[in-house]
Amino acid sequence: MRNIEIKARLRDVERAAAVAVELAGPPAAELRQVDTYFHVADGRLKLREITGDETSAELIFYRRPDIPGPKPCDYLRAPVDSPDEIKATLAAALGVWVVVDKFRTVHLWRNVRIHLDRVEGLGAFLEFEAVLDENQTDDDGAALLDTLSAHFQLNPPDRVEGSYSDLMAKA
């Protein structure tokens, strides 16, 4: 699967929430996600444990360049029935690199997921993920993100190059 994404530090959470509702309506979901990242030679591998209306877990592997603008991301996801056992197994085999604990409010606009995130130890962030189908190009996704960036008045200095895991590792 492939998406194009932008992540930025969020200076005004209330304004961003109001813009998200104006564009996309009420939140599609409000979740707590705990992402446990494991040491890997290439890309990133994480176990995501999700609590909200329902509880679930998934293993996610992805590759994405660490650049401040729209970034293409190729990823694979697999549902996990036994997250505690998978986490223990991967921790023993690969070692845990970092854990990211966040509360996420999700809005859906066209094929874009708008995430308002509060990340433990890091603060508030806004993330756009344009999920691409086989007929859409990276440029198609980037155009949608540019439109949203204008609506949310994102400033280039607020954009984040890497992932929350990179920020946590530096904290």
Secondary structure, 3 states (H helix, E strand, C coil): CEEEEEEEECCCHHHHHHHHHHHHCCCCEEEEEEEEEECCCCCEEEEEEEECCCCEEEEEEEECCCCCCCEEEEEEEEECCCHHHHHHHHHHHHCEEEEEEEEEEEEEECCEEEEEEEECCCEEEEEEEEEECCCCCHHHHHHHHHHHHHHCCCCHHHECCCCHHHHHHHC
